[in-house]
Structure formats: C-alpha cells, structure tokens
Amino acid sequence: MTGSEIAVLEGVARSFGRTKALHPLDLTIGRGVVGLLGPNGAGKTTMLRLLATSLPPSSGRITVAGHDVTADVAQRTAARRHIGYLPQEVSFPRGMTAAGFLDYVAVLKEWGAAERRRLEVQRVLGLVQLSELGTKRVSALSGGQRRRLAIAQALIGSPDLLVLDEPTTGLDPEQRASLRGLLGGLPGTVLISTHQTEDVSALCDRVLVINAGSLRFDGSVTELVGLATGRVHVGRDASQGALSTWRTGTGGIRSVGGRPAPGAVPVDPSVEDAYLLLRAAQQPTTGARP
C-alpha cells in the first residue's frame, strides 16, 4: 500500500447463486470523499459490504489499510480496525440509551478502557449534534436522530475508511448540510453511496457510477458534469426525445437530452443531468437487471 491508497480491489466479483451482483472490478480508493451513484439493484450496497468486510467476494482480492481481507480471519480483523461502516439499516438493541448504544459498539470495536470509551462516545455524539441526548432511550429518538446516531457509531475510532450507505436518509436539509461539513473535514477516506446527487456535487472529490454490477464511470464531479455540456436546454417547448422535462419557476421548460426545440437555450447541467444522460447512453448495452 502506498501513502495515498486505503483500499484496493483486484478482480473482485460477487454472485448470489446464478445472479451476478458485481462483475469483476479493479479499483483503487485513496484519500478524500468518493461518491457512489447508481440505480437500485446496481450493485452499490454489495460493493460497500465487500469493502466493509461484512460480505466476502466470490472471487478476487480486497486490501484495506494494507491488510488482505480475503486472506484469513486475522487479516480481516486487522482491516476492520481501520473501517467504520454505516449500512442502510441499523438495528438498535432494545432499551438502550444513545450513549449506551455507542458504548456497546465501542466494546465490539475493542475499546477496553471504560473512561476512554466514555470520552469517545461523547466525542462522536458531539460530531452528530446529539450531545444533549446521550441519556435518552433510542426508542424515544426521532427518525433523523436515530440516523445520526447510526452515523456516530461508524465514526468511533476515527476510521481510515468510512463506508456510508445512504447516510442522509431521514435527515432534513439543515442536518444534511451539517453532515456534509463533518464528512468534508475528515482526514481519511469517505465512500458514500447516495441517491442525493446534490450531496455528490457539494461534497465529493471523485464520483463512481455503477450499473448492472459494473463500473461505468470513474472521475471527478467536473468530468461527470462535462458529459452533459450542451445537452440541457430551457425553452418554451420541451426538447424532442428528452429524457426528462419539467417547468421551471420562471415558466420555461427544462429538458435533459433530446433535440432542442426552436428558441431553446443551453443551460449549465447538474450532476443529476449528467447521471441521467450517462445511464441512458449505457442502457442498450448494460443488460441491466431490476
């Protein structure tokens, strides 16, 4: 592992019976915030679970923080000390307080000293703005508060690799903005799977687009948006054959793709525009599954 790498996937694939969830993939992930986009069923969660070591690959090799997680249990355990993982769904033990839940997770992460755990629990509660709710039972927290608590458990120990599956689900705009500030300031690597393209444009240094179990794009936000330059228009009428159209607040019709209507003018595209166009261009050859 070089100083810039935290995770390396070499020929990694995963199948569930006859279903290929992830085709052979070669990928190196370095420092910074990496966004993962793709439709439902594309293989995003499978890829995250592989990196988080909660799922073994069917073939290939995965290295995290210099440890080959596909080699043996000892290497996998060593790698997990460098990983923080937020799955889509987090199960909270019944009856626990917010602080009690985080203390429980800290014990699982081999934090033995009680005082050290207490300080770490207070630190991560503060990071997600739940400091005043540590003694409150998890069952009494709102959905957004529980989601922030789930994020807090992934932050225990300041992991080198933070793997987040849809972290902004259930958060209001203010909480999402706060989370962006938190994630953008972390020194390690953050891999975030999301359907919120505005989070990607605001936060990510690098974007991966996965579809039908294969990596379809790997580059910067600017490079992704550049794919849509000159292909998004606003006019009195919709573009012929547009992928998506809607009426803007000023009364014009914004069209993504297609043949511009007479008088329509090009406008700056967004990450969402580029993603839609990329998906449409690949659709005939992807053989995508639902």
C-alpha positions, 0 to 999 in steps of 0.5 A: 500500500502506498501513502495515498491508497486505503483500499484496493480491489483486484478482480473482485466479483460477487454472485448470489447463486446464478445472479451476478451482483458485481462483475469483476472490478479493479479499483483503487480508493485513496484519500478524500470523499468518493461518491457512489451513484447508481440505480437500485439493484446496481450493485452499490450496497454489495460493493460497500459490504465487500469493502466493509468486510461484512460480505466476502467476494466470490472471487478476487482480492480486497486490501484495506489499510494494507491488510488482505481481507480475503486472506484469513480471519486475522487479516480481516480483523486487522482491516476492520480496525481501520473501517467504520461502516454505516449500512442502510439499516441499523438495528438498535438493541432494545432499551438502550440509551444513545450513549449506551448504544455507542458504548456497546459498539465501542466494546465490539470495536475493542475499546477496553478502557471504560473512561476512554470509551466514555470520552469517545462516545461523547466525542462522536455524539458531539460530531452528530449534534446529539450531545444533549441526548446521550441519556435518552432511550433510542426508542424515544429518538426521532427518525433523523436522530436515530440516523445520526446516531447510526452515523456516530457509531461508524465514526468511533475510532476515527476510521481510515475508511468510512463506508456510508450507505445512504447516510442522509436518509431521514435527515432534513436539509439543515442536518444534511448540510451539517453532515456534509461539513463533518464528512468534508473535514475528515482526514481519511477516506469517505465512500458514500453511496447516495441517491442525493446527487446534490450531496455528490456535487457539494461534497465529493472529490471523485464520483463512481457510477455503477450499473448492472454490477459494473463500473461505468464511470470513474472521475471527478464531479467536473468530468461527470458534469462535462458529459452533459455540456450542451445537452440541457436546454430551457425553452418554451417547448420541451426538447424532442426525445428528452429524457426528462422535462419539467417547468421551471419557476420562471415558466420555461421548460427544462429538458435533459437530452433530446433535440432542442426545440426552436428558441431553446437555450443551453443551460449549465447541467447538474450532476443529476443531468449528467447521471441521467444522460450517462445511464441512458447512453449505457442502457442498450448495452448494460443488460441491466437487471431490476 
